[in-house]
Amino acid sequence: MLRDIRSVALLGLGLIVTATLVAALLWAPTAEAQGEPILSFEGRVTSVSPREMLVAAEREGVVVDVVMVDLARIPQSATRQIAQDDIVVVIGFIRRPGHKVIATSVQPVSRWFPTTPGWAPQVP
């Protein structure tokens, strides 16, 4: 009789520990939310397809880097409006060990208006 009570108690304890471990694993934050640094850059679109875009990042009119941007998370209705030679601001992250920027936002920038907000300090 004592043996049966012990077996039931151990079984119950095992189920509680297992349920706790499963719950902890399910509610653990994903790798995206944990530590992928968010980056933002502006550049000129050199080529665009529904899934990828090549952006030439410029500084003072000189191309400093060409970045491959993954558009899988961007709605196609937004990517259809982007054309070659457009200037865009890309916000996203790099999932290691890859080299592409996974875009979370791509916004076109007008060439005819300043890209610095009015509230930003003016550089003389």
GIDAZI-V975696 format. One record per residue. N is the residue number from 0. PSI is psi in whole degrees, 0 to 359 (* if undefined). D_LAST is the distance of its C-alpha to the last C-alpha in Angstrom with 2 decimals. Layout:
n=N psi=PSI d_last=D_LAST
n=N psi=PSI d_last=D_LAST
This chain:
n=0 psi=314 d_last=88.19
n=1 psi=324 d_last=85.79
n=2 psi=321 d_last=84.64
n=3 psi=319 d_last=83.78
n=4 psi=318 d_last=81.73
n=5 psi=318 d_last=79.81
n=6 psi=317 d_last=79.14
n=7 psi=319 d_last=77.83
n=8 psi=316 d_last=75.59
n=9 psi=322 d_last=74.14
n=10 psi=316 d_last=73.63
n=11 psi=317 d_last=71.82
n=12 psi=319 d_last=69.61
n=13 psi=319 d_last=68.82
n=14 psi=320 d_last=67.84
n=15 psi=315 d_last=65.53
n=16 psi=316 d_last=63.79
n=17 psi=315 d_last=63.47
n=18 psi=321 d_last=62.09
n=19 psi=316 d_last=59.53
n=20 psi=317 d_last=58.36
n=21 psi=316 d_last=58.13
n=22 psi=319 d_last=56.14
n=23 psi=320 d_last=53.70
n=24 psi=322 d_last=53.17
n=25 psi=327 d_last=52.69
n=26 psi=3 d_last=50.15
n=27 psi=141 d_last=48.16
n=28 psi=148 d_last=44.54
n=29 psi=169 d_last=43.97
n=30 psi=326 d_last=41.99
n=31 psi=315 d_last=39.18
n=32 psi=339 d_last=38.77
n=33 psi=298 d_last=39.15
n=34 psi=12 d_last=36.59
n=35 psi=118 d_last=34.97
n=36 psi=137 d_last=31.20
n=37 psi=133 d_last=29.36
n=38 psi=156 d_last=26.68
n=39 psi=135 d_last=24.32
n=40 psi=159 d_last=22.79
n=41 psi=144 d_last=21.82
n=42 psi=178 d_last=23.58
n=43 psi=132 d_last=25.74
n=44 psi=123 d_last=29.44
n=45 psi=331 d_last=31.63
n=46 psi=151 d_last=34.90
n=47 psi=138 d_last=36.17
n=48 psi=173 d_last=39.60
n=49 psi=337 d_last=40.91
n=50 psi=335 d_last=40.72
n=51 psi=160 d_last=37.88
n=52 psi=141 d_last=34.64
n=53 psi=124 d_last=32.85
n=54 psi=128 d_last=29.04
n=55 psi=110 d_last=26.88
n=56 psi=128 d_last=23.71
n=57 psi=150 d_last=20.87
n=58 psi=116 d_last=17.65
n=59 psi=41 d_last=15.55
n=60 psi=359 d_last=18.80
n=61 psi=130 d_last=21.04
n=62 psi=122 d_last=23.79
n=63 psi=338 d_last=23.75
n=64 psi=152 d_last=26.71
n=65 psi=127 d_last=29.34
n=66 psi=131 d_last=30.50
n=67 psi=128 d_last=33.84
n=68 psi=126 d_last=33.63
n=69 psi=124 d_last=36.86
n=70 psi=16 d_last=37.12
n=71 psi=330 d_last=40.37
n=72 psi=359 d_last=38.91
n=73 psi=132 d_last=37.18
n=74 psi=142 d_last=39.48
n=75 psi=333 d_last=40.56
n=76 psi=329 d_last=39.75
n=77 psi=322 d_last=36.04
n=78 psi=336 d_last=36.30
n=79 psi=334 d_last=38.16
n=80 psi=352 d_last=35.11
n=81 psi=132 d_last=33.05
n=82 psi=165 d_last=33.55
n=83 psi=140 d_last=32.73
n=84 psi=2 d_last=29.30
n=85 psi=153 d_last=27.88
n=86 psi=130 d_last=24.61
n=87 psi=157 d_last=25.38
n=88 psi=123 d_last=24.21
n=89 psi=132 d_last=27.02
n=90 psi=132 d_last=27.86
n=91 psi=201 d_last=30.85
n=92 psi=163 d_last=32.40
n=93 psi=120 d_last=34.30
n=94 psi=119 d_last=37.95
n=95 psi=144 d_last=39.27
n=96 psi=14 d_last=40.88
n=97 psi=174 d_last=39.51
n=98 psi=353 d_last=36.43
n=99 psi=151 d_last=35.64
n=100 psi=124 d_last=33.11
n=101 psi=108 d_last=35.19
n=102 psi=135 d_last=33.14
n=103 psi=343 d_last=33.39
n=104 psi=137 d_last=30.98
n=105 psi=118 d_last=29.72
n=106 psi=126 d_last=27.55
n=107 psi=147 d_last=26.73
n=108 psi=133 d_last=23.20
n=109 psi=138 d_last=22.94
n=110 psi=344 d_last=21.27
n=111 psi=356 d_last=20.60
n=112 psi=150 d_last=18.57
n=113 psi=145 d_last=15.26
n=114 psi=351 d_last=16.22
n=115 psi=127 d_last=13.61
n=116 psi=152 d_last=15.38
n=117 psi=332 d_last=14.43
n=118 psi=350 d_last=14.91
n=119 psi=147 d_last=12.45
n=120 psi=138 d_last=9.47
n=121 psi=133 d_last=6.30
n=122 psi=125 d_last=3.82
n=123 psi=* d_last=0.00
